[in-house]
Amino acid sequence: DYLTGFNFYLPVDIWRELRNARDAARQRYLAAVERRNDFVTRMVADIADSYYTLMSLDKRIQTLDRNIELQQSSYEIAKARFEAGRGNELAVQRFLAEVRRNQSEKLVVRQDIIEAENRINLLAGRLPQPVARSTTDFFEVTLRALSAGVPAQLLLNRPDIRQAERELEAAGLEVKVA
């Protein structure tokens, strides 16, 4: 009579519970893998965005250099005309102001370039350093067309969606275990 007063509870199907627990753990692991993939995808997208921003800023510097050069020559012409008595000082001052405005804008763009390079270096886990860039014309960069499928299939390509599916499936299995 040693067993009186003890209640033994034996699950009806212990093996199914163990399989469900194993499957839930597997789904949690796969969800963690998808979370990592989502992180990597976002980091690559941020680096690419910063890189193309950097390329556009380089193009902006080239445009400003051309504008400064043209306006500098226009300033010289207006100054020569004024000294010859054929123009007024207003034209000279306007061209000089335009040259200086573009020079100051060039300094701002150079600061933006440094910030974009620092953002790329931070995302890449490097110390601040210049970022090597393609010398290709920014507007002539060719991208291949994507053949991704229909919109419903595009959702299946997103790591965060796949992660949520895995976690939902794991939660369902854990409910069965309980």
BELMO-V677387 format. One record per residue. N is the residue number from 1. RES is the residue in three letters. NEAR is the number of other ideal C-beta (glycine too) atoms within 12 Angstrom. Layout:
# BELMO-V677387
n | res | near
N | RES | NEAR
N | RES | NEAR
This chain:
# BELMO-V677387
n | res | near
1 | ASP | 5
2 | TYR | 5
3 | LEU | 7
4 | THR | 7
5 | GLY | 7
6 | PHE | 8
7 | ASN | 7
8 | PHE | 8
9 | TYR | 7
10 | LEU | 8
11 | PRO | 15
12 | VAL | 8
13 | ASP | 12
14 | ILE | 13
15 | TRP | 12
16 | ARG | 15
17 | GLU | 20
18 | LEU | 16
19 | ARG | 16
20 | ASN | 25
21 | ALA | 22
22 | ARG | 19
23 | ASP | 23
24 | ALA | 27
25 | ALA | 20
26 | ARG | 19
27 | GLN | 27
28 | ARG | 23
29 | TYR | 19
30 | LEU | 24
31 | ALA | 27
32 | ALA | 20
33 | VAL | 19
34 | GLU | 28
35 | ARG | 23
36 | ARG | 18
37 | ASN | 22
38 | ASP | 23
39 | PHE | 18
40 | VAL | 16
41 | THR | 21
42 | ARG | 18
43 | MET | 21
44 | VAL | 18
45 | ALA | 16
46 | ASP | 20
47 | ILE | 25
48 | ALA | 20
49 | ASP | 18
50 | SER | 28
51 | TYR | 28
52 | TYR | 24
53 | THR | 25
54 | LEU | 32
55 | MET | 29
56 | SER | 23
57 | LEU | 30
58 | ASP | 30
59 | LYS | 25
60 | ARG | 24
61 | ILE | 27
62 | GLN | 20
63 | THR | 20
64 | LEU | 29
65 | ASP | 21
66 | ARG | 16
67 | ASN | 24
68 | ILE | 27
69 | GLU | 18
70 | LEU | 18
71 | GLN | 27
72 | GLN | 22
73 | SER | 17
74 | SER | 24
75 | TYR | 28
76 | GLU | 19
77 | ILE | 19
78 | ALA | 27
79 | LYS | 23
80 | ALA | 17
81 | ARG | 19
82 | PHE | 21
83 | GLU | 14
84 | ALA | 12
85 | GLY | 9
86 | ARG | 13
87 | GLY | 20
88 | ASN | 16
89 | GLU | 15
90 | LEU | 13
91 | ALA | 22
92 | VAL | 25
93 | GLN | 17
94 | ARG | 20
95 | PHE | 30
96 | LEU | 23
97 | ALA | 18
98 | GLU | 24
99 | VAL | 28
100 | ARG | 18
101 | ARG | 18
102 | ASN | 28
103 | GLN | 23
104 | SER | 16
105 | GLU | 23
106 | LYS | 26
107 | LEU | 17
108 | VAL | 18
109 | VAL | 28
110 | ARG | 21
111 | GLN | 16
112 | ASP | 23
113 | ILE | 29
114 | ILE | 20
115 | GLU | 20
116 | ALA | 31
117 | GLU | 30
118 | ASN | 21
119 | ARG | 25
120 | ILE | 32
121 | ASN | 22
122 | LEU | 19
123 | LEU | 23
124 | ALA | 21
125 | GLY | 10
126 | ARG | 16
127 | LEU | 11
128 | PRO | 16
129 | GLN | 13
130 | PRO | 16
131 | VAL | 28
132 | ALA | 15
133 | ARG | 24
134 | SER | 16
135 | THR | 12
136 | THR | 13
137 | ASP | 14
138 | PHE | 22
139 | PHE | 12
140 | GLU | 11
141 | VAL | 17
142 | THR | 10
143 | LEU | 8
144 | ARG | 6
145 | ALA | 6
146 | LEU | 8
147 | SER | 8
148 | ALA | 13
149 | GLY | 11
150 | VAL | 10
151 | PRO | 10
152 | ALA | 11
153 | GLN | 12
154 | LEU | 13
155 | LEU | 16
156 | LEU | 17
157 | ASN | 19
158 | ARG | 21
159 | PRO | 27
160 | ASP | 21
161 | ILE | 22
162 | ARG | 25
163 | GLN | 26
164 | ALA | 21
165 | GLU | 20
166 | ARG | 29
167 | GLU | 24
168 | LEU | 19
169 | GLU | 25
170 | ALA | 28
171 | ALA | 20
172 | GLY | 17
173 | LEU | 25
174 | GLU | 21
175 | VAL | 14
176 | LYS | 20
177 | VAL | 22
178 | ALA | 12
